[in-house]
Amino acid sequence: MHPNIIKIQEKIEPLRQEIINHPVYTAISEISDLRIFMEHHIFAVWDFMSLLKALQINLTCTTLPWFPVGDPVTRQLINEIVAGEESDVDARGNIKSHFELYLDAMEQCGANTTPINTFINALQNGKSFDEAFEIAEVPAAAKDFVNATFETINSGKTHLQAASFTFGREDLIPNMFFSMVNDLNSTQPDQVSVFKYYLERHIEVDGDHHSHLALSMTEKLCQQDEAFWAAAEETAKHALQKRIDLWNAAHSEIVKQSIVV
């Protein structure tokens, strides 16, 4: 592995541990808690797809007439990841993106999908991000998370986009979260089975294989440019901190709900 990859991994490890050990996971014990978590997390699932497509747009040819663009190995890496994320299958064999599968999971467990759907519809109808955030009443932390992602996307710098994608967008969900989902599914499969499938599919499709592809892509884009590597490290740290902020907000809402109940 490239020494600069190892260096970034070492530098971001404290932030990764903070996410892995975040109290939001232990706070989730009921379906109502899971709903709050998902209502925040869905925005990260959505803008992950936007980050992925930004990389595909910048690293491959998506215009006509077609010309070979960039490094062929990098093209192959990003196209393989896109295929897995954008055109996977649900438990019944229907072709769906991971975002659409997550929406199905939210609907099954009774989570509120109105904010994310309203937000996307507003964007599709020509509203600005700020207008869409306001119309959809998007949680503040989710708004900040999306804005941070699109700041990286709009930079047009593929090495920063790759760094955010590779180091900042791992789910980093600990085993206890999977155990909790399994426990809920054992008693309430009619509300949790789709989310359980989503997590299992995410591990299968996006796990080690996609991680290795993403690391290779980042290495190729940063090459031997130390300034690129330094900027990639800062971008990775920023992305992880925004994930922590999003988890903090979800945790706060879960705790607030438990107090009210």
C-alpha positions in Angstrom: 0.0 0.0 0.0 1.2 3.5 -0.8 2.9 5.2 2.2 0.7 8.3 1.9 -2.4 6.1 2.0 -1.1 4.6 5.3 -0.4 8.1 6.6 -3.9 9.3 5.9 -5.3 6.2 7.5 -3.3 6.9 10.6 -4.2 10.6 10.8 -7.9 10.0 10.5 -8.0 7.0 12.9 -9.1 9.1 15.9 -12.1 10.5 13.9 -13.0 7.0 12.7 -12.9 5.7 16.3 -15.1 8.5 17.4 -17.7 7.5 14.8 -17.4 3.8 15.5 -17.9 4.4 19.2 -20.5 7.1 18.8 -23.3 6.9 21.4 -26.0 7.1 18.7 -25.7 3.3 18.2 -26.4 2.4 21.8 -29.2 5.0 21.9 -31.1 3.0 19.2 -33.2 0.4 20.9 -36.7 0.8 19.4 -38.1 1.2 16.0 -38.9 4.9 16.7 -35.1 5.5 17.4 -34.1 3.8 14.2 -36.6 6.0 12.3 -34.8 9.2 13.6 -31.4 7.8 12.7 -32.6 6.9 9.1 -34.3 10.3 8.6 -30.8 11.9 9.1 -28.7 9.3 7.4 -30.8 9.3 4.2 -29.2 12.6 3.2 -25.7 11.1 3.5 -26.9 8.1 1.4 -28.2 10.5 -1.3 -25.2 12.9 -1.5 -22.9 9.8 -1.6 -24.5 9.1 -5.0 -23.8 12.6 -6.1 -20.2 12.4 -5.0 -19.9 9.1 -6.9 -21.4 10.5 -10.1 -19.1 13.6 -9.9 -16.2 11.2 -10.0 -17.6 9.4 -12.9 -18.3 12.6 -14.8 -14.8 13.9 -14.2 -12.9 10.6 -14.7 -14.8 9.2 -17.7 -16.5 10.5 -20.8 -20.1 11.3 -20.2 -20.7 13.6 -23.2 -21.0 13.2 -27.0 -19.1 12.6 -29.1 -17.2 10.0 -27.0 -13.5 10.2 -26.5 -11.3 8.2 -24.2 -10.8 10.2 -21.0 -8.1 9.9 -18.4 -6.4 6.8 -17.1 -8.2 3.6 -18.3 -7.6 1.8 -15.0 -9.2 4.7 -13.1 -12.1 4.6 -15.6 -12.6 1.0 -14.9 -12.5 1.5 -11.1 -15.1 4.2 -11.0 -17.4 2.6 -13.5 -17.4 -0.7 -11.5 -18.3 1.2 -8.3 -21.1 3.1 -10.0 -22.6 -0.1 -11.4 -22.6 -1.6 -7.9 -24.2 1.5 -6.3 -26.6 2.6 -8.9 -27.8 -0.7 -10.3 -28.0 -3.3 -7.5 -30.8 -5.6 -6.6 -33.3 -5.7 -3.8 -34.3 -8.8 -1.9 -36.8 -9.7 -4.6 -34.3 -9.3 -7.4 -35.6 -5.9 -8.6 -32.9 -3.5 -9.9 -32.5 -0.5 -7.6 -29.8 1.9 -6.5 -28.7 1.7 -2.9 -30.5 5.1 -2.3 -33.8 3.6 -3.5 -33.3 0.5 -1.4 -32.7 2.8 1.6 -35.9 4.6 0.9 -37.8 1.3 0.8 -36.3 0.5 4.2 -37.5 3.8 5.6 -41.0 3.3 4.3 -41.2 -0.2 5.7 -40.2 0.9 9.2 -42.4 4.0 9.1 -39.6 6.6 8.9 -40.6 10.0 7.4 -39.4 10.2 3.8 -41.2 13.5 3.1 -38.2 15.7 3.7 -35.8 13.8 1.4 -38.4 13.4 -1.3 -39.5 17.0 -1.1 -35.8 18.1 -1.2 -35.1 16.1 -4.3 -38.3 17.2 -6.0 -37.5 20.9 -5.3 -34.0 20.4 -6.9 -35.5 18.7 -9.9 -37.9 21.6 -10.3 -35.0 24.1 -10.5 -34.9 25.3 -6.9 -31.5 26.2 -5.4 -30.1 24.1 -2.7 -30.9 26.7 -0.1 -34.5 27.0 -1.4 -34.8 23.2 -1.4 -33.5 22.9 2.2 -36.0 25.4 3.4 -39.0 24.0 1.5 -38.2 20.4 2.7 -37.4 21.5 6.3 -34.2 19.5 6.2 -32.5 19.0 9.6 -29.7 21.5 10.1 -27.0 18.9 10.4 -28.1 17.1 7.3 -28.0 20.5 5.5 -24.5 21.1 6.6 -23.5 17.6 5.6 -24.8 18.0 2.1 -23.3 21.4 1.7 -19.9 20.1 2.8 -20.1 17.3 0.2 -21.1 19.6 -2.6 -18.3 22.0 -1.7 -15.9 19.2 -2.5 -17.9 18.2 -5.6 -17.9 21.8 -6.9 -14.2 22.2 -6.4 -13.8 20.1 -9.5 -10.7 18.5 -8.0 -10.9 14.8 -8.5 -8.2 14.0 -5.9 -10.3 15.7 -3.2 -13.5 14.1 -4.4 -11.8 10.7 -4.3 -10.4 11.4 -0.8 -13.9 12.3 0.5 -15.3 9.2 -1.2 -12.6 6.8 -0.1 -11.9 7.9 3.5 -14.9 10.0 4.5 -17.8 8.0 3.3 -17.3 4.6 4.8 -20.3 3.7 6.9 -18.1 2.8 9.9 -21.1 1.1 11.6 -19.9 -1.1 14.4 -21.0 -4.7 15.0 -23.3 -3.7 17.9 -25.4 -1.8 15.4 -25.8 -4.9 13.2 -26.7 -6.9 16.3 -29.3 -4.3 17.3 -30.8 -4.5 13.8 -30.8 -8.2 13.9 -32.6 -8.2 17.2 -35.3 -5.8 16.0 -35.7 -7.9 12.8 -36.1 -11.1 14.9 -39.2 -9.5 16.6 -40.4 -7.1 14.0 -39.3 -8.3 10.5 -42.2 -6.6 8.9 -40.6 -3.3 9.8 -36.9 -4.0 9.7 -36.2 -6.7 7.1 -35.5 -4.3 4.2 -33.0 -2.3 6.3 -31.3 -5.5 7.4 -31.0 -6.5 3.7 -29.7 -3.1 2.9 -26.9 -3.4 5.5 -26.0 -6.9 4.4 -26.0 -5.9 0.7 -23.9 -2.8 1.5 -21.3 -5.0 3.2 -21.3 -7.5 0.4 -21.1 -5.0 -2.5 -19.4 -2.0 -0.9 -17.1 -3.7 1.5 -13.6 -4.7 1.0 -13.8 -4.8 -2.8 -15.1 -1.3 -3.3 -12.7 0.0 -0.6 -9.7 -1.4 -2.4 -10.9 0.0 -5.7 -11.4 3.5 -4.0 -7.9 3.3 -2.5 -6.4 2.5 -5.9 -8.3 5.4 -7.4 -7.2 7.9 -4.8 -3.6 6.8 -5.2 -3.7 7.2 -9.0 -5.2 10.7 -8.7 -2.8 12.0 -6.1 0.2 10.3 -7.7 3.5 11.8 -6.4 2.1 15.3 -5.7 2.6 15.9 -2.0 0.3 18.9 -2.1 -2.5 16.7 -3.4 -1.9 14.2 -0.7 -1.9 16.9 2.0 -5.2 18.3 0.6 -6.7 14.8 0.4 -5.9 14.3 4.1 -7.6 17.5 5.1 -10.6 16.6 3.0 -10.9 13.2 4.6 -10.8 14.7 8.0 -13.4 17.3 7.2 -15.8 14.6 5.7 -15.4 12.5 8.8 -16.1 15.4 11.1 -19.3 16.2 9.2 -20.3 12.6 9.7 -19.7 13.0 13.5 -21.8 16.2 13.4 -24.6 14.3 11.7 -24.5 11.5 14.2 -24.5 14.0 17.0 -27.7 15.6 15.7 -29.4 12.2 15.3 -28.4 11.2 18.8 -29.7 14.4 20.2 -33.1 13.9 18.6 -33.3 10.3 19.8 -32.5 11.3 23.4 -35.0 14.2 23.2 -37.7 11.7 22.0 -37.0 9.3 24.9 -37.3 12.2 27.4 -40.6 13.2 26.0 -41.9 9.7 26.0 
